[in-house]
């Protein structure tokens, strides 16, 4: 796959996900999980994630990137406002802190992008690694937002007297 097409596969869904997170929406996260799985699969299947001449170091860097992607997803999930309405439907909406988390996540990703060549790895800009990173971070965030929403207590129904 052409690197520009692969980069678009990472950037377009990320912008769309961020836009949707800033809107109030039902907090199930199923669509985002499927998007995340597709991005990770495409990134892994496209190759170019490791330097075959320096396998141990490049795999270590990839593992660090993956761990940071998941960690940032969990941190951003904690910044999302989650609540249930009076009918018990879970809702979510990103906050300004979620946007800050996205910026920090992307800044970290680009810093790691520059780390590979500094360590002597023969890795040019690989949009496939960006796909994997973004897929992991989106997946982790959606999973943890959905878990938070599921853990919320159900609101009492209007027919149920309070204290009964």
Secondary structure as UniProt FT lines:
FT   HELIX           3..21
FT   STRAND          25..26
FT   HELIX           30..46
FT   HELIX           52..54
FT   HELIX           55..79
FT   STRAND          81..84
FT   TURN            86..87
FT   STRAND          90..93
FT   HELIX           96..118
FT   TURN            119..120
FT   HELIX           127..151
FT   TURN            158..159
FT   TURN            162..163
//
